[in-house]
Amino acid sequence: MDFAKIVELFDRHGVTCVAVTQQFNTTTSMGRLTLNILLSFAQFEREVIGERVRDRSLQEEGDVDGRGYPARLCDQGSQAGHRP
């Protein structure tokens, strides 16, 4: 269960979250905004890591050249004398 779902569960049961080491408190609108911004960045980071892992595995399998072009297009383009 991720932190956003835990906070939703807390909200349904009337529980608030106050961080001792961070400056947010879910009882205030500013605290909820701060929490949502942190959660958005965490989601973004997870997605970027997933994209990098996927791109790296494709590159290792030979499906993508070093610049991110699909290897099949690069091979076809080089036969025609140009690259996409």
N, C-alpha and C positions, 0 to 999 in steps of 0.2 A: 504494500500500500504506500503510495507516495504522500508527500506532505500536504499537497492540496486536498486530497481526499480526506486526510485526517482532520484538516481544518474544517472542511464541510461537515464531517461527522460531529466535530465539536460544536459548530454553529447549530446544528439540528438539536443538540442536547443542551444548548445555552451555556456552553463552556467557552471561555475566552483564552487566548494564548498571549502570554507576555514573555518576551525574551529578555533574559538577564544580561546577556553579552551583546545583543543587538538592540538598536533603537527602534523597535516596533512593538505595537500593542494592538491586538485585533479588536479591542473595544472602541478604538477611534477610527475615523475615516482615513486619517493619514497613515495609521498603522496598517490598515487593510490595503491601502495603495502601495505602501512599501513592500508588504508581503507579496502582493500580486506582481510587482516589478521583479522581485527576486525569483519568484516562481517562473515568470516568463523567460528570464535569462537562463535559468536552469533547464527549461525545456529546450530553448534555442541551443544550448551547449550539448545536450543529449543528441539533438538532431544533427548538429555539425559533426559530432564524433561518429555517428552512424554513417553519414555520408562519406567521411574520410575512410572509414573501415571498408565500406563498399567499394569506393574508388580504388583503394589500395589492392583489394583482392582481385578486382577486375584487371588492374595493371599487372599483377603477378601472374594472372592466368593468360595474359597476352591479348586481352580483348580491347585494351586501350593503350595508345602510345603515350609517351612521356608528357605530351601537351594536353591530354584529355580527349583526343579524337579517337573514335572507335577505330581499332586496327584495320578492320575490313575496309573502311572508307579510305584510310591512308594508303593501303596497298593498292586499291583500285585507282586512286588519284595519282600515285607515283607511276603507275603503268601508263597513264595518259599524259604524263609529263608535268603534272601539277598536283598540289595538295589542297584539300578543302580549306 
